């Protein structure tokens, strides 16, 4: 029964074009490991170098969003270097000759409106508008709550040659589940 369940799960993933699937706590080490496997898979498929680099860049940005912002986390006390493990789900796949990277994770309910507005705005922009926003954001102050320059979603949109989609699903009064899927 166990083997049948897992084989069906494998078939379900394959039917959706999923090449890699990871669900669990994400770290920089996980990013490096899966990234290496992804690079090897793209090399085996003899994927065009530019497209492979673009897909890899989107993959890195997506995983970093989970590592930095997932509301589902556990603290690790390692002396002075306290760290957090953050939980998320990652899939990388190919369907209809388009690669996709999808990451999802729990977020605070009070972030949904801001993210929805920002992502909707980014999604509506053309390449030139995205370039302008990217430069403006890099030169500006770090956005409130950001652990970087605030250009992650803009960068994903610039690289997602076939666009991106996103969605939120309420989980409880304090949290929603967030998913972003970018197509290269």
N, C-alpha and C positions, 0 to 999 in steps of 0.2 A: 504494500500500500504506500509506504513512504517513497519508494523509488518511482511509482506511478505518479504520485503528486508532484514530485520534483520534475519529472519528465514533462508533465503537462505544463508546469510553470515555465520550463525551458521552451516548450513549443509556443506558449502564449507570448513570451518575449520575442521569439524569432518571428512570429506572425506580425508583430508590431515593428519589426526591423531593428530591434534592440541588439546591439553588439556587446555593450557593457552595461551592467546594472549593479549598483552598489547602494545598500541601505544600511546606515549605521552612523557611528560617530566619525566625523571627518577631521583629519589633521593635515598638516603640511606633508607628513610622511605618506599618508594615503594619496594625497594629490600627486606626489612624486611617483609613487608606485603605479597608480592607474594611468598617469600621464605617460610613463614609459611603455606600458602595455599598449596604450592607444597609439603612440608613435610607431611601435612595432607592427601593429595591425594595419595602419595606413601604409607603411612601407611594403608589407606583404601584398596589399591590394594595388601597389604601385600608383597610389594617389598622387595627383599633381602637387608639387611642393608648396605652392602658394595656398592652395585649398587646405592642405594638411596643416600648415602653420596657422591659418585662420581658424580652423576648427579647434586646434589645440589652444589658441588664445582665448576663444570663447569658453572652452572647457575650464581653463584655469580661472577665468573671471567668475564663472558660475560657482565653482567649488569654493573659491575664496569668499563669496557672498555667504555661503552656508557656514564656513569656518568662522566668519566674523559676526554674523547677525542672527543665526538660528536661535530662537527663544527656548528651544529644547536643549538643555546643556547640563553638564555635570562639572563641578569644580574639582581640580586635582591640586592638592597642596604638595608642592615640591620645594619646600623651603622658601627661599626668597623668590623663586620663579613660579609663582602660582599660575596655573594654566586652566583653561576650560576645554572640555570636549563638547563639540556641538553636533547635533544629530541632523541628518538630512538624507535625501534620496537623490541619486544621480543615475541618469540613463544617457547613453550615447548610442545613436543608431543611424541607419540609413534606410530611407524609403523614397521611392520615386526619384532616384538619383540625387536626393538631397540628404545631407547629413543633418542630424539634429543633436543638440545637447539640452537636456532638461534637468533642472534641479528644483527640488521642492523642500520646504522646511516650515516649521511652525514659526509664526511671528506674533508679536503683540497686536491685539485688536486695534489699539490706538495708532498703529502704523499703517493700517490698511488704506485709509482715505488718502494719506499723503503719497504712498507708493502707487496707488491706483491713478491718482492725478499725474504724478511724475512720469510713470510708464506710458500712460495714454498720450501725454504730450510728446514724449520721445518717439513713440510709435507713429505719430502723425507727421513727423518731420522727414524731409528729403535729405539726401546725402550732404548737400551744402549746409543746410540748417543744422544738421548733426555736427558737422565739422566746426561751425561757428560756436555752437553751444559747448562743445568739448573744450575749445580754446578758452572760452569765457569762464567755464567752470574751473579749469586748471589755474587760471589767474586769480580767481575769486577766493573768498574765505572757504574753509572746510565746512560743508553743510552740517547743521546740528545733528548729532547722533551718528555721524559718519566716522569710520575708522580708516579712511583713506582720503583721496582727493575728491571723492564724490562723482567720479567719471565712469564707474563700473558699468552701469546700465547703458550709458551713452556709448561706451566702447563696444559693448555687446551689439547694440543696434547698428553701429557703423560696420561691424564685421559680419553681421547676419545678412548675407546677400539675398536671402529669401524671406527676410523678416523674422518677427518673433511674436509669440502670443504669451499671455499671462492670465492667471486666474487666482481667485481667493475663495476659500470655503471656510465658513465659520465652524469652529470646533467647540468652543465654549464661550462664556461671556468675556474672557480675557484674551483669547487666542483665535487666530485663523490660520489655515494652512495655505501657503503661498507656493505657486509653481510658475516658473518661467521656462519657456521652450524656444530656443533660437535655432534657426535653419541656415545652413551654410551650403 
